[in-house]
Amino acid sequence: MCRSIKPLRNMDHPVTEQELQEAALQYVRKVSGYRKPSKANEEAFQRAVDEVAQSTRRMLGVLAGKSGK
């Protein structure tokens, strides 16, 4: 697992859009193997970041009311 991705659930403040985007970016970097994609891959890379952020946002919205206990 990528160590720079921090847990976003049960934080002491609401998760910000920036935190979602940063976590998504780190995930896509890890699984793609690219720190920065080439121009040819840039659109697909950014689309993946946006989709991961969107999925994470939806998941956190469902989990938000549950304490995990």
Beta strands, then each sheet from edge to edge (+ up, - down):
end
